[in-house]
Amino acid sequence: MKKTLRRALCATATLAATLFGASSAMASECAATIESNDAMQFNVKSMVVPQTCKSFSVTLKHVGKLPKAAMGHNWVLTKSADLMATAKDGIAAGVPNHYLKPQDTRVIASTPLIGGGESSTIEFAVDKLSANENYSFFCSFPGHSSLMKGTLKLGS
Ligand code: ZN
């Protein structure tokens, strides 16, 4: 009986692998979820994007209750050296532009600005990242990037 069960489980796993393929099996490594809250915090301070991923997806969740006009959050990726200037230029862009200067080439990836209870998922091409560069993610809502920031690097 035990043996049969094990064989059945094994067959199920093989079937799942066949159905969903290798790319889907990698999906969890090529994706990350980050939470933000009403206390102006991300729950993650550093992220590593595996070099083996073609694209990387980031899901930003706002687990707070405040609306985006008061406590909006986004997830913006730039080179670390570009963080401050990008955040500064974003302030003038306002809510309609998700607090980012339109067509800002320093922005590698960004989610829309979201409010409490919302979430957003974006995906970017991993070949935009270089192993020799330091990247930072942050929230571009005015005043948030001093607390809401972290580092991102291309890993092995
Ligand atoms: Zn924020």
Residues whose N, C-alpha, C, O or C-beta is under 5 A from the ligand:
A	BS01	ZN	G72 H73 N74 C139 F141 H144
